[in-house]
Amino acid sequence: MSIHEECGVFGVFAPHKTDVASLTYYGLYALQHRGQESCGIVVNDDGLFYSRKDLGLVGEVFSPHTHAALPRGTMAVGHVRYGTTGQTNRSNCQPIEVNHQKGRMALAHNGNLSNAFALRSELELSGAIFHTTSDTETIAYLVTKERLRTPSIEDALSRTMETLEGAYSLVLMSPQKLLCARDPHGFRPLCYGKTKDGCYIVASESCALSVVGAAFIRDVRPGEILVFGKDGVTSRTEHCGKAPKKLCVFEYIYFARPDSVIDGVSVHLSRVRAGEILADVHPAEADLVIGAPDSGLDAALGFSRRSGIPYGIGLIKNKYIGRTFIAPGQSDRVDGVRIKLSAVASVLNGKRVVLVDDSIVRGTTMTRVVALLRDAGAKEVHVRVCAPPFRYPCFYGTDIDSQDGLIACRHTVEETASLIGADSLGYLPLDALGDLAGCDGYCCACFSGKYPTSVPGEHEKNRFERKIHE
């Protein structure tokens, strides 16, 4: 429960002027789970770009007044952010906008470049001046550089993809076209659909298509570039098949919304399957199975069905709390877990409980949740985790940039159970991840240490904000 979401991207291409800002606004609401630090929308009205970006949730940044200020247009790009590179400040809000000799560009990006430090250093040595500390500006610089010497924006993006390593699903808007692209490994999801009135929609997850009334067409293939223009949709596949597919398996475990379908696999059914596997490999004698809201609920249902132990609602999540619910200075006095989660004592009292959650990273949150259950009267607490132990940093978007603090790196399963206060602990086996993804084409480097790309020498999240000591 300590893993942070990453980012969500959304794009609209309309055949005629319409309220593309509203479509993007509702699409970002559907993707809010992927990022709660900041959000933004850029609208294209006859080649002129209008934008609104700021720190906060979608409903905080876009009031009725600010929303109405964005004009009708034929294209829009939107973004919700949780930063995996770069600190939380307004300059890192996306989409990033660029004005250059051949026109304007807006770019929204989900992922993390494993060679970002090297690329940025090379650009800075050639005279580039950066205004943000996110990977997205690096991509924008490279695309702009290629655009100045190529005949089209899609050619520039294709040339840029030859230099990028790591995870990126992105949406790019030029004065005349909307583009989307997914890295050759397909680390992060991306799909597109179409509304009844002919608007093409691009989104990180299929749940965002449904919200705006778009019918799902298909997932963007790893390495593919889609170009939406006045002549329809064009697919460019020169980068497809150049690398093995490595979709982040944590999309199924935690990141994605349960009603999404990613690369043909239902996220809900994948999580139910995780619970069934846990019931088989780590059974428990218990009276009740509960899930940690929200990503543990589906797996808890699967555990209950397979084990025959009744399913119950033992934890209630406060749905009206944003990321900034604790005022400065309160962190030492207020237990954030008890504000976000409440235990249902009438359900838990005197029961032997199986608690199913998506992951344990540092163990701090789980320790507090187990204590919460015991304070509500739970007689025993058996923790079951829908992921293998986290032992390695991730360079592709998950907010684990080092092994520092990872509880599984320092303690055995039995020791971890004791530290978090559980009567027993069971993790999902590493070799069961293929059942969740529905194939062998997934990345599990944060569990296995086997990376699909070269490992960067500089990988601290806020590496571009460090003070320089001469």
C-alpha positions in Angstrom: 0.0 0.0 0.0 3.0 2.3 -0.2 3.5 2.2 -4.0 2.5 5.3 -5.8 0.7 5.5 -9.1 2.6 6.9 -12.0 0.8 9.0 -14.7 -2.1 8.9 -17.0 -2.3 10.3 -20.5 -5.4 11.3 -22.6 -5.9 12.7 -26.1 -8.8 13.7 -28.3 -8.9 14.2 -32.1 -12.2 15.6 -33.3 -13.4 15.9 -37.0 -14.9 19.3 -36.2 -14.7 21.9 -33.4 -16.3 20.5 -30.2 -15.8 20.7 -26.5 -12.6 18.7 -26.4 -11.7 20.2 -23.0 -14.8 18.5 -21.4 -14.0 15.2 -23.0 -10.4 15.4 -21.6 -11.6 16.6 -18.2 -13.8 13.6 -17.8 -11.2 11.3 -19.2 -8.7 12.6 -16.6 -11.2 11.9 -13.9 -11.3 8.3 -15.0 -7.5 8.2 -14.8 -7.1 10.0 -11.5 -6.0 6.9 -9.8 -2.8 7.0 -11.9 -1.6 10.3 -10.6 -2.8 12.7 -7.9 0.0 15.3 -7.7 -0.9 17.5 -10.7 -2.9 17.6 -13.9 -3.3 19.6 -17.0 -5.1 20.0 -20.3 -3.9 21.7 -23.6 -6.6 22.5 -26.2 -5.8 23.1 -29.9 -8.0 25.7 -31.5 -7.0 26.3 -35.2 -3.3 25.8 -34.3 -3.4 28.0 -31.2 -2.8 26.2 -27.9 -4.7 27.1 -24.7 -3.7 25.4 -21.5 -4.5 25.0 -17.8 -2.0 23.1 -15.5 -1.5 23.1 -11.8 -0.8 21.0 -8.7 -3.7 19.1 -7.3 -6.5 16.7 -8.3 -8.6 17.1 -11.4 -11.5 18.5 -9.4 -9.2 21.0 -7.7 -7.4 22.3 -10.7 -10.4 22.5 -13.0 -13.2 24.5 -11.4 -16.3 25.3 -13.5 -14.8 28.7 -14.1 -11.3 27.5 -15.3 -12.8 24.7 -17.3 -15.1 27.1 -19.2 -12.1 29.3 -20.0 -10.7 26.6 -22.4 -12.1 27.1 -25.9 -13.7 24.6 -28.2 -11.2 23.0 -30.5 -10.4 20.0 -32.7 -7.7 18.4 -30.4 -6.7 18.2 -26.8 -4.1 16.5 -24.7 -4.4 15.8 -21.0 -2.3 14.4 -18.2 -2.5 13.3 -14.5 0.9 13.0 -12.8 2.7 11.2 -10.1 6.3 12.0 -10.6 8.8 9.2 -10.8 11.5 11.6 -12.0 11.4 15.2 -10.8 10.0 16.8 -7.7 6.4 17.9 -7.1 6.2 21.5 -8.3 4.3 23.4 -10.9 7.1 23.5 -13.4 6.9 19.7 -13.8 3.1 19.7 -14.6 2.2 18.3 -17.9 1.4 18.4 -20.8 4.7 20.1 -21.7 4.3 22.8 -24.4 7.0 23.8 -26.9 7.1 26.6 -29.5 9.6 26.1 -32.2 10.4 27.2 -35.8 8.0 24.7 -37.4 5.1 25.3 -35.0 3.8 24.3 -31.6 3.8 21.0 -29.8 2.2 19.6 -26.6 3.4 16.4 -25.0 2.1 14.1 -22.3 4.1 11.1 -21.1 3.6 8.1 -18.9 6.7 6.1 -17.9 10.3 6.5 -17.1 13.3 6.6 -19.4 16.2 4.5 -18.2 18.7 6.6 -20.2 17.2 9.9 -19.3 20.3 11.1 -17.4 22.6 10.4 -20.4 20.2 12.0 -22.9 19.7 15.1 -20.8 23.5 15.5 -20.2 24.1 15.3 -23.9 21.5 17.9 -24.7 22.8 20.2 -22.0 26.3 20.0 -23.3 25.0 21.0 -26.8 23.4 24.1 -25.3 19.9 23.0 -24.3 18.4 24.8 -21.4 15.9 22.8 -19.3 13.0 24.4 -17.4 11.7 21.2 -15.7 13.3 18.2 -14.2 11.1 15.5 -15.7 11.9 13.0 -18.4 9.1 14.5 -20.5 11.0 17.6 -21.3 13.9 15.5 -22.5 11.6 13.7 -25.0 10.1 17.1 -26.1 13.6 18.4 -26.8 14.6 15.4 -28.8 11.3 15.5 -30.9 11.8 19.2 -31.5 15.4 18.7 -32.6 14.4 16.0 -35.0 11.4 18.0 -36.3 13.7 20.7 -37.5 15.3 18.3 -39.9 12.5 15.9 -40.9 9.5 16.5 -43.1 6.8 15.6 -40.6 6.1 15.3 -36.9 5.6 11.6 -37.1 9.0 11.2 -38.7 10.5 13.3 -35.9 8.9 11.1 -33.3 10.0 7.9 -35.0 13.6 9.2 -35.1 13.4 10.1 -31.5 12.2 6.7 -30.5 15.5 5.3 -31.9 17.3 7.0 -29.0 14.9 6.4 -26.1 15.3 3.5 -23.7 12.9 2.5 -21.0 9.1 3.0 -20.6 7.1 5.6 -22.4 3.5 5.8 -23.5 2.9 9.2 -24.8 0.4 11.5 -26.6 1.7 14.3 -28.8 -0.2 17.2 -30.4 1.0 19.4 -33.2 -1.0 22.1 -34.9 -2.5 19.6 -37.4 -2.1 16.1 -35.9 -2.5 14.1 -32.8 0.0 11.3 -32.3 0.4 8.5 -29.7 3.3 6.1 -29.3 4.2 3.2 -27.0 7.8 2.0 -26.4 8.9 -1.2 -28.2 8.7 -3.2 -24.9 5.2 -1.9 -24.2 6.0 -1.3 -20.5 3.0 1.0 -20.0 -0.5 0.5 -21.4 -2.1 2.7 -24.1 -5.2 2.2 -26.2 -7.6 4.1 -28.4 -11.3 4.2 -29.4 -13.9 6.3 -31.1 -17.0 8.1 -30.1 -20.3 8.0 -32.0 -19.8 11.5 -33.4 -16.3 10.5 -34.8 -13.9 11.7 -32.1 -10.8 9.6 -31.7 -9.8 9.1 -28.1 -6.4 7.9 -26.8 -6.0 6.9 -23.2 -3.7 5.1 -20.8 -6.6 2.7 -19.8 -9.8 1.5 -21.5 -11.8 2.7 -18.5 -11.3 6.3 -19.7 -12.7 5.5 -23.1 -15.9 4.2 -21.5 -16.4 7.4 -19.4 -16.5 9.6 -22.5 -18.6 7.2 -24.6 -15.9 5.9 -26.8 -16.0 2.4 -28.1 -12.7 0.6 -27.6 -10.9 -0.2 -30.9 -7.6 -1.8 -29.7 -4.4 -1.4 -27.7 -1.6 0.5 -29.3 1.1 -2.1 -30.1 4.5 -2.0 -28.5 6.7 0.2 -30.7 3.7 1.5 -32.7 3.0 5.2 -33.6 -0.6 6.2 -34.5 -1.2 9.4 -36.3 -4.7 11.0 -36.2 -5.2 13.5 -38.9 -7.7 14.9 -41.4 -7.3 11.7 -43.5 -8.1 9.4 -40.6 -5.7 7.1 -38.6 -2.3 6.0 -39.9 -0.2 3.3 -38.2 3.6 3.3 -38.3 5.2 0.1 -37.2 8.9 0.5 -38.0 9.7 0.0 -34.3 7.3 -2.9 -33.7 8.9 -6.2 -33.0 12.3 -4.8 -32.2 12.2 -5.8 -28.5 10.4 -8.5 -26.5 7.1 -7.4 -25.0 7.6 -6.4 -21.3 4.3 -5.0 -20.0 4.8 -4.0 -16.3 3.0 -6.7 -14.4 2.2 -4.3 -11.6 -0.4 -2.7 -13.9 -2.5 -5.8 -13.1 -1.5 -6.0 -9.5 -2.1 -2.4 -8.5 -1.8 0.5 -11.0 -4.8 0.0 -13.3 -8.4 0.4 -12.5 -10.3 -3.0 -12.1 -12.7 -2.2 -15.0 -9.9 -1.7 -17.5 -8.7 -4.3 -20.0 -5.0 -4.1 -20.8 -3.6 -6.0 -23.8 -6.7 -8.2 -23.8 -6.6 -9.1 -20.1 -9.3 -8.0 -17.6 -7.6 -6.3 -14.7 -10.4 -7.4 -12.4 -10.1 -11.1 -13.4 -6.3 -10.9 -13.1 -6.6 -9.8 -9.5 -9.2 -12.4 -8.7 -6.8 -15.0 -10.1 -4.1 -13.7 -7.8 -6.3 -14.3 -4.8 -7.1 -17.8 -6.0 -3.4 -18.6 -6.3 -2.7 -17.2 -2.9 -5.4 -19.4 -1.4 -3.8 -22.4 -3.0 -0.2 -21.8 -2.1 -0.7 -20.0 1.2 -3.9 -21.3 2.8 -5.0 -20.1 6.3 -7.4 -21.3 8.9 -9.6 -18.3 9.3 -13.1 -17.1 9.7 -13.1 -14.1 7.3 -11.3 -12.8 4.2 -11.1 -9.0 3.7 -9.3 -6.9 1.1 -7.3 -3.7 1.6 -9.2 -0.9 -0.4 -9.1 -0.6 -3.2 -6.6 -2.9 -5.1 -6.9 -5.7 -2.6 -10.6 -6.2 -2.9 -10.7 -8.2 -6.1 -8.0 -10.5 -4.9 -9.7 -11.0 -1.6 -12.8 -12.1 -3.5 -10.7 -14.7 -5.3 -9.1 -15.9 -2.1 -12.5 -16.3 -0.5 -14.0 -18.2 -3.4 -11.1 -20.6 -3.7 -10.7 -21.2 0.1 -14.4 -21.2 1.0 -13.8 -18.7 3.8 -16.5 -16.0 3.8 -15.7 -12.6 2.3 -16.4 -9.5 4.3 -15.9 -5.8 4.3 -13.5 -5.2 7.2 -11.9 -1.9 6.1 -13.6 1.2 4.8 -11.6 3.8 2.8 -12.4 7.5 3.1 -13.1 8.5 -0.5 -12.9 12.2 0.2 -9.3 12.5 1.0 -6.6 13.8 -1.4 -2.9 13.5 -1.1 -2.6 16.6 1.0 -5.0 15.8 3.8 -2.5 16.2 6.6 -1.6 19.8 7.3 2.1 20.7 7.7 3.3 19.9 11.3 0.6 17.3 11.9 2.4 14.2 10.6 3.9 13.4 14.0 0.5 13.7 15.7 -2.0 12.2 13.2 -1.9 8.6 12.0 -2.6 8.9 8.3 -3.7 5.3 8.0 -6.4 5.8 10.5 -7.7 8.8 8.6 -7.7 7.0 5.3 -8.9 3.6 6.6 -11.5 2.6 9.2 -11.9 -0.9 10.6 -15.4 -2.3 10.9 -15.3 -3.7 14.5 -18.7 -5.5 14.2 -17.3 -7.5 11.3 -13.8 -8.1 12.8 -14.3 -8.6 16.5 -13.3 -12.1 17.6 -12.5 -13.3 14.1 -9.4 -14.9 12.5 -8.9 -12.6 9.6 -7.1 -13.0 6.2 -6.1 -9.6 5.0 -5.3 -9.5 1.2 -3.3 -6.5 -0.1 -1.4 -5.7 -3.3 2.1 -5.3 -1.9 4.4 -4.7 1.0 7.2 -2.3 0.3 8.7 -0.8 3.4 6.3 -2.4 5.8 5.3 0.8 7.7 1.8 1.0 6.3 1.1 -2.7 6.7 2.2 -2.5 10.3 -0.4 0.2 11.0 -3.2 -1.6 9.1 -2.6 -4.9 11.1 -2.6 -2.9 14.3 -5.9 -1.2 13.2 -7.5 -4.7 12.7 -6.3 -5.9 16.1 -7.6 -2.8 17.8 -11.0 -3.5 16.2 -11.0 -7.0 17.8 -9.4 -9.3 15.2 -8.2 -12.4 17.0 -5.6 -13.3 14.3 -4.4 -11.5 11.2 -3.0 -13.5 8.3 -1.6 -11.2 5.6 -1.6 -12.4 2.0 0.1 -10.3 -0.7 -0.8 -10.2 -4.4 2.8 -9.6 -5.4 6.2 -11.3 -4.8 8.6 -9.5 -2.4 10.0 -6.2 -3.7 13.7 -6.6 -3.7 15.0 -4.4 -6.5 14.6 -0.8 -7.8 12.4 -0.1 -10.8 13.6 2.1 -13.7 10.4 2.1 -15.7 7.9 4.1 -13.7 7.2 2.5 -10.3 8.3 4.7 -7.5 11.0 2.5 -6.1 14.4 4.0 -7.2 16.6 2.1 -4.8 16.8 -0.9 -2.4 16.9 1.5 0.6 14.1 0.6 3.0 12.7 -2.4 1.1 11.8 -4.7 3.9 12.2 -7.9 1.8 15.9 -7.0 1.3 16.6 -7.1 5.0 14.3 -9.7 6.4 12.9 -13.2 5.8 9.2 -13.8 5.3 8.9 -15.0 8.9 10.8 -11.9 10.2 8.7 -9.6 8.1 5.5 -11.2 9.5 6.7 -10.6 13.0 7.7 -7.0 12.3 4.3 -6.1 10.8 2.5 -7.9 13.6 0.9 -10.6 11.5 0.3 -14.2 12.6 1.4 -15.3 9.1 2.5 -13.9 5.8 2.4 -15.2 2.3 3.5 -13.6 -1.0 2.5 -14.5 -4.5 5.1 -16.8 -6.1 7.3 -15.2 -8.7 6.4 -18.0 -11.2 2.7 -17.2 -10.9 3.0 -13.7 -12.5 2.4 -15.1 -15.9 -1.1 -16.2 -14.9 -1.9 -12.6 -14.0 -0.6 -11.2 -17.3 -2.0 -14.0 -19.4 1.3 -14.4 -21.2 5.1 -14.5 -20.7 5.6 -11.0 -22.1 5.8 -9.0 -18.9 8.4 -7.1 -16.8 8.9 -8.2 -13.1 12.4 -6.7 -12.6 11.4 -5.1 -9.2 10.8 -8.7 -8.0 13.4 -10.7 -9.9 16.2 -8.2 -10.6 16.2 -9.2 -14.3 16.0 -5.9 -16.3 14.9 -5.7 -19.9 17.1 -2.7 -20.6 20.5 -1.5 -19.4 20.5 -0.3 -15.9 21.2 3.5 -15.5 24.1 4.7 -13.4 22.1 7.6 -12.1 18.6 6.6 -11.0 17.7 8.6 -7.9 14.2 10.1 -8.5 15.2 13.7 -7.7 18.6 13.5 -9.3 18.1 16.7 -11.2 17.2 18.7 -8.0 20.3 17.7 -5.9 22.4 20.5 -4.6 25.9 20.8 -6.1 28.7 20.9 -3.6 31.9 22.4 -5.1 
